[in-house]
Structure formats: C-alpha cells, structure tokens
Amino acid sequence: MKFGTLLRVSPAAWVAPFALALPLLYYVGPGHPPPAETYGYAPTITSYPLRFAYPFTYAVVSALAAWASGALKQAHVWEGAYLRSRYHIAARALFPVLLLGWLMLILPAAVALIGKRVWPTWDSVSPLAAGLVVCVAHAVIGFLAGRFVPRVFAAPILAVVTWVAVAFTVTADAPWVRHVSGAFPEQLDFGEAPLWAAIWPHVAFTGAIAAGLLLAWAPVCQRAVAVATGSAVALAGLFGTYEMVKDYDYTPPLRNYAVTMRCDHVGTTRVCMPEATAHLLPEADKAVTRVLGDLRARGVSRSPQRVVDTLPEGRYATEPTETVWRVPLTMAIEREDGAFAVTVAATGMHCVRPDPLLRRVVTAWAAHVTGTTASWEKLRRSIDRQGVPGDADGELERVLAMPKSEQAAWFADASQKACRGQ
C-alpha cells in the first residue's frame, strides 16, 4: 500500500482536525506561556503547552492504535499467510497514528517558540523527545489491546483510561506516580532545566509495559514461554523504575542556573548575570561599586569573590556565602533598587529567620550608609505587617550616635548575632 493511501485509510485521518485542535485550544488558555517576561528562555516557553498536550496525545494514540488493530483483525490479516512479519504490518498500520500523536505534541510547543521568537534548546525539547517515545509505547499497548479486544470497546476504554491515568497523576498523594506517567509535570521557571533522572522514568515505565506485550506477542511455538518472558520484562521494568523514583519529591529533579552567564569585574569581585539580561550589567556594576565603597568608607570591609544574579535560580534558592552573594540583580535593577538589593546582601544575614529586631536595625543602618533609606522604608512597611518586635528607630538612633569606628564594630557584631540562634 502506498504511503498516501495508508494515510487516507488510517483512522488518524478521520480525527486529525479535532485532535490537532485540542492542544491548540489549550495553548490559547492555560497552556499558553506566562504573560510575564520569560527572557526568551525556551524551557519555560515549551513546558506550558506540553503539560496540557500529553494526556490528550496519549489518549488519542492508544485509542486510534486499538482501532487500527481491530481493522486488521476484521480484515482477517492475521489468518492468512502474510508475506511480511507481523511487526512490519503493525508498524505500517501505526505509522499514521504515531505521526498524528507526534504532531499533537510538537505543534503547540513549536507555536509557543515561534510566538516568542525563540530557538529551541535541548533542555526545552528533552521532555518533548521523551513524549514522542512514550507515544510509541502507547501505540503498541493500544494495538495489542485491539488485537484481542473488540475495537468498539478497546478504543473508547483506552481513550478514557489513558487520559485519566496521565492527566490526574499530578493530583495523586504518592509523588512517584507523576514521575512515571509519561507527562513531565512541571512548568519551568527561568534558569530551570530537567535532569536526565527526571526524563527517563517516563519512558522506562510505559516502555516496559509495551516491551513486555511485544515479547508476549512474539511469533514463537511455545506461547507460554513468550508470555512468561514478556511478563518478566514488564514487571522488571515497572519495579525497577519505581525503585528509582520512589524517593522523589513532588517536584522532579531539576538543575538551576541552566543558562549562559556573563560576568564583569568590579575590582576583585565578579558580577554575574544571565546572558538574557546582561545589558543590565553596567547598572549592576555601579550598584556593587557604590555599596562596597560606601561601606568601606564607614570601616566595614566587604569583598565577595562573586555577586551572582538570582534570576536563574528557579524555585530552589542557592545558599549564599560570605564569598558568593546571591542578589536579585535583574529584578532589583528593573525596579531601580539595585543598590539596595546589594546592600541587603552585604549585611551578611543569610539565615532563614534572623532576629526580627536586629534585622531591622542592621538593614536600616546599612541603608543609611549606602543612601538607600527610601528603598528600606518600602521594604519595612511590608515586613512590619507581620508585627513590630521593638523600637528599631530608637536603636538605630543610638547606633548612629556612636563614633564611626564603633558603628562598624557594632555592624559586624549585630549581623552575626542576628543569625546566631539559627
């Protein structure tokens, strides 16, 4: 049968308009990349439409594969002396189905990238590549279901069960379920990228079922041997994958700072920002120079090796140290608060819950020294909603009345005391 004829007679041709419209409709709605600035980060842009495309794609592929298999059975293909192998016949029947499924995944991701005028990267297409392979596994499962179950039952049941099984894994209490569903579950923030450990379980889990069914269907004389071998392969794959992901949290393994960084030198300090916002580096350099210079003039020596923008940090904060400061440079400079953001980092209070009174006084003193008191007052209004722990203004006046040399010593001591209880 010619390729064009194969496409025309395939059930995939009947449902293609509806199937391709579904992910595009979701792309217009919740599957659209965030309206906020994505800074041209491809993984963020593709993760939104893909998350909603997976369940529909797998449901359509499995149902159509079962229907195509039933059509071969109804035509008595397996009862005759076929010249080609059964795997070759199955592959030809499934190719249009797979082509449709692949388009359902690729199309919304491609539209999202084109809309943002961004080129794809491996980090943005690795979840897509996994989905394309999982489509093959669902096609195999659907085909073999249609081989033994009437297609009028197999196709709708597979469509519903597959969609529910994939779409609702993110609501399951057991975290491991979402890591083997075939649907990468996260919409990525700027700088985040999936690790290989977050991708391969999706392929391995569904693939183990498909491989086991293929082996059980193998054309051998001893059917019991084929079934036993297929069952062993499927169970080994399922339990092996479960053992690998059972300790995962609800979020899959991710890495942050998965972007190119550009750095400038401010004296002995390197100031680093992502390539996407590197045009703000001169402003960041000025902020770092200003803050370190003002503190030095008051006798406070601060000399970090690096000041790193936290924009590519994603959802997991990287712990700052005395030598590496983590500062929201991009966000702060866009708000014209770059110097204050560096000032907060310079206080050295990197603990999670510093002493509330000392935090206010130390930050207020540093803001006074660096000329960023207006920014401090805006921050103070937000944190004072949580309660005022003491007379921070009175304590600040007492400190400012000290000789400058004593103020520097007080600042060093108070910064350490604020985190001493952590």
C-alpha angles and dihedrals in degrees: 000000000000120000094246092050090047090056094047096052095042118103086231089074091058097055100031097102093051095039094051092045094057099067090040090054089051089048089060089051130030093344093065117110112258116283089226119090111290093183089226092292106161099202091057092047096051099038093068100058093035094057091062096037098059101072096046092045095052092044092052093045095049094045095047091046090055090048092049090049091050090052091056090048092049089051089054091237093149094050096060131069098269116196098213125060118269089245091056091050091048093048092053092049092047099045096085089046092052091045090056092047092049091050090051089058100037099044101063092042091050092047090051093051093045091048090054093038092234130142117232121252130198091255089056097047101038092086087046092050090051089051092053090055092046088054088062091052092050090048090055092047092048093046094053091044089055089048092065105020123059108263094232087066102030097052100053094038092051092046093054098038094047094048093048093044093053102034097049100044090095089064095052118113091222106078095205092068094069091051094060101036096098090244115100098228105208135084101214128231124220110291095017123119132174118253119227087252088064095051110041098058090065090057096039097052100050091032091057090057092048093046091050092051092048091052091048089053093050115132099248132137096236103061092180090059092051092048092047092048093047092048092049092050093047094048093045091051094046097047093040091054092045091052090054097050103031092098095047118117122231089275116067120237108286136174124215133209086045090155136088111269126207121205137197129190124242101185105301092341123095115214111203131192133166117271090245092065099026090118085077093058094100089056090047091050090052092050093050093045092049096048096044090046094049092048092047090053088058093050097260112130115206119165113162118184091221139014107200127193112239094210093102092045094097119195096327116073117220112226112251121223136196090267099037116047120195108211130171090234099160096048093042095048091048086055091044089244099112096123093050092050089054089045092056090050090049092060088074094221096138098151121111097243113021119186103285097223096043090045091058096044096045092047092046092051092049090048090050091052094047096042095245099117093125091059090047091053090054091051092044093057090058097047093043088066086073090059137284110258098196148320099316093163093053092048091049092052090051091052094046089053090061122094111272093249091055091047090058091050091047091050093053092047096043092049090056095043091053090065100031094101093055 
